[in-house]
């Protein structure tokens, strides 16, 4: 009765509830009918599109306007357009549009959609909802013109008008809403009368009994009412008796609490962990371990401080003061580190934990902490050692990078000179020796490049620069480099390419070529006989390259 007095329920409130329920039902009905209307419009449009598409595909060029005009008699059809690849209207339900250009008939966004249909030859949308109807745009094929051999591609634009169906929906919705409203009002009146006779009157009587109980603890509720209310009265009497017993138990528990506090103080005094209990920064208890951290004689001496601010460097740290509970209760239970201020001027590093407790019946905050100065110093030393090691690693990487650059310059000169010498008049033996020296120089240059790549990776300076590349050309380069080994071993090598050509991808072409050369090269290297096959396909809209071999 204290939460909601049923005596205050009136017929108007109950009727309002039923009216709101009726509004919700009507709204749900409208939403469902609108969804159904959309599904029926889409189904009707799909059926019409199927027939129209078949009719246009089998119609001669001169019959296309007649086919479109025949479908104009379908209900809810607002506009049909057949647009060829040049953007010219071939047929329309509006004769004045035939022969016009697409730009003068359609808005810019729909004209772009038509061009997309011609270029991709795929539906840009199914039936989509517009401001006053539904619209669909899809590709079709027309019979070839006289003397032609190939079917013509065109785009079919269909616009359906849903205003007639929506008007019919609104009429039936109004009728349904009226029926629901009348039924709700009648149900509200009947239920209110029944509720008043069976519930409100007995509850009002029981409420008066409860009010009397507040002034007289010996008063009891009558248990001679209807079945449910008699049980309610018996439960109320039992609850009152239980409350009396609980009050007696609370008095006994207060004595036990005092004994527990004495036991806690005894345990906290002997604990090696520093413990301080305070109310809004004023200490009320501290053990000897806490006093030792801050160089006090004992816990009682620490409790003589006017405020805990003097023990911590928190002048500008409002968050730290809040975590220590200096403003009241705390919500942080995870330990954190902070710097203390001892009486001898020292600054111990402390690992702190705070939690709210009940102290003498009032809310307080208990701080538990240990001195972690030694551990903090060890962590600082380890951090400095790590920084020194990382510095040495960076110096080594820089040295490798510099040396690689210094070696590449003369090596490129040696290889260039050998190439020039190879083009001079030489006998067979000399040419073989120069070719061997050139291959050895290129192998050494490749090792130098590997060292440079390793140093870049270790220094974190290796970067991938995206650029447009042709995936087919990159694969051809990888195959061409392995062709001598393939011919020498008598292997079969092939590629199955399932992507449209040309296949332009945004990658780092040099890096991708290097990966492909390594994969194909390893396959050729470890295959003594058989074949090496490369399969290129789409996997979740991403190019996927599989390299398989029989080695």
Rosetta blueprint (number, residue, H / E / L):
1 X L
2 X L
3 X L
4 X L
5 X L
6 X H
7 X H
8 X H
9 X L
10 X L
11 X H
12 X H
13 X H
14 X H
15 X H
16 X H
17 X H
18 X H
19 X H
20 X H
21 X H
22 X H
23 X H
24 X H
25 X H
26 X H
27 X H
28 X H
29 X H
30 X H
31 X H
32 X H
33 X H
34 X H
35 X H
36 X H
37 X H
38 X H
39 X H
40 X H
41 X H
42 X H
43 X H
44 X H
45 X H
46 X H
47 X H
48 X H
49 X H
50 X H
51 X H
52 X H
53 X H
54 X H
55 X H
56 X H
57 X H
58 X H
59 X L
60 X L
61 X H
62 X H
63 X H
64 X H
65 X H
66 X H
67 X H
68 X H
69 X H
70 X H
71 X H
72 X L
73 X L
74 X L
75 X L
76 X L
77 X E
78 X E
79 X E
80 X E
81 X E
82 X E
83 X E
84 X E
85 X L
86 X L
87 X L
88 X E
89 X E
90 X E
91 X E
92 X E
93 X L
94 X L
95 X H
96 X H
97 X H
98 X L
99 X L
100 X L
101 X E
102 X H
103 X H
104 X H
105 X H
106 X L
107 X L
108 X H
109 X H
110 X H
111 X H
112 X H
113 X H
114 X H
115 X H
116 X H
117 X H
118 X H
119 X H
120 X H
121 X L
122 X L
123 X L
124 X L
125 X E
126 X E
127 X E
128 X E
129 X E
130 X L
131 X L
132 X L
133 X E
134 X E
135 X E
136 X E
137 X E
138 X E
139 X E
140 X E
141 X E
142 X E
143 X L
144 X L
145 X L
146 X L
147 X L
148 X L
149 X L
150 X L
151 X L
152 X E
153 X E
154 X E
155 X E
156 X E
157 X E
158 X E
159 X E
160 X E
161 X E
162 X L
163 X H
164 X H
165 X H
166 X H
167 X H
168 X H
169 X H
170 X H
171 X H
172 X H
173 X H
174 X H
175 X H
176 X H
177 X H
178 X H
179 X H
180 X H
181 X H
182 X H
183 X H
184 X H
185 X H
186 X H
187 X H
188 X H
189 X H
190 X H
191 X H
192 X H
193 X H
194 X H
195 X H
196 X H
197 X H
198 X H
199 X H
200 X H
201 X H
202 X H
203 X H
204 X H
205 X H
206 X H
207 X H
208 X H
209 X H
210 X H
211 X H
212 X H
213 X H
214 X H
215 X H
216 X L
217 X L
218 X L
219 X L
220 X L
221 X L
222 X L
223 X L
224 X L
225 X L
226 X L
227 X H
228 X H
229 X H
230 X H
231 X H
232 X H
233 X H
234 X H
235 X H
236 X H
237 X H
238 X H
239 X H
240 X H
241 X H
242 X H
243 X H
244 X H
245 X H
246 X H
247 X H
248 X H
249 X H
250 X H
251 X H
252 X H
253 X H
254 X H
255 X H
256 X H
257 X H
258 X H
259 X H
260 X H
261 X H
262 X H
263 X H
264 X H
265 X H
266 X H
267 X H
268 X H
269 X H
270 X H
271 X L
272 X L
273 X L
274 X E
275 X E
276 X E
277 X E
278 X E
279 X E
280 X L
281 X L
282 X E
283 X E
284 X E
285 X E
286 X E
287 X L
288 X H
289 X H
290 X H
291 X H
292 X H
293 X H
294 X L
295 X L
296 X L
297 X L
298 X L
299 X H
300 X H
301 X H
302 X H
303 X L
304 X L
305 X L
306 X L
307 X L
308 X H
309 X H
310 X H
311 X H
312 X E
313 X L
314 X L
315 X L
316 X L
317 X L
318 X H
319 X H
320 X H
321 X H
322 X H
323 X H
324 X L
325 X L
326 X L
327 X L
328 X L
329 X L
330 X L
331 X L
332 X L
333 X L
334 X L
335 X L
336 X E
337 X E
338 X E
339 X E
340 X E
341 X L
342 X L
343 X L
344 X L
345 X L
346 X L
347 X L
348 X L
349 X E
350 X E
351 X E
352 X E
353 X E
354 X E
355 X E
356 X E
357 X E
358 X E
359 X E
360 X L
361 X L
362 X E
363 X E
364 X E
365 X E
366 X E
367 X E
368 X E
369 X E
370 X E
371 X E
372 X L
373 X H
374 X H
375 X H
376 X H
377 X H
378 X H
379 X H
380 X H
381 X H
382 X H
383 X H
384 X H
385 X H
386 X H
387 X H
388 X H
389 X H
390 X H
391 X H
392 X H
393 X H
394 X H
395 X H
396 X H
397 X H
398 X H
399 X H
400 X H
401 X H
402 X H
403 X H
404 X H
405 X H
406 X H
407 X H
408 X H
409 X H
410 X H
411 X H
412 X H
413 X H
414 X H
415 X H
416 X H
417 X H
418 X H
419 X H
420 X H
421 X H
422 X H
423 X L
424 X L
425 X L
426 X L
427 X L
428 X H
429 X H
430 X H
431 X H
432 X H
433 X H
434 X H
435 X H
436 X H
437 X H
438 X H
439 X H
440 X H
441 X H
442 X H
443 X H
444 X H
445 X H
446 X H
447 X H
448 X H
449 X H
450 X H
451 X H
452 X H
453 X H
454 X H
455 X H
456 X H
457 X H
458 X H
459 X H
460 X L
461 X L
462 X L
463 X L
464 X L
465 X L
466 X L
467 X E
468 X E
469 X E
470 X E
471 X H
472 X H
473 X H
474 X H
475 X H
476 X H
477 X H
478 X H
479 X H
480 X H
481 X H
482 X H
483 X H
484 X H
485 X H
486 X H
487 X H
488 X H
489 X H
490 X L
491 X L
492 X E
493 X E
494 X E
495 X E
496 X E
497 X E
498 X L
499 X L
500 X L
501 X L
502 X L
503 X L
504 X E
505 X E
506 X E
507 X E
508 X L
509 X H
510 X H
511 X H
512 X H
513 X H
514 X H
515 X H
516 X H
517 X H
518 X H
519 X H
520 X H
521 X H
522 X H
523 X H
524 X H
525 X H
526 X L
527 X L
528 X L
529 X L
530 X L
531 X E
532 X E
533 X E
534 X E
535 X E
536 X E
537 X E
538 X E
539 X E
540 X L
541 X L
542 X E
543 X E
544 X E
545 X E
546 X E
547 X E
548 X E
549 X E
550 X L
551 X L
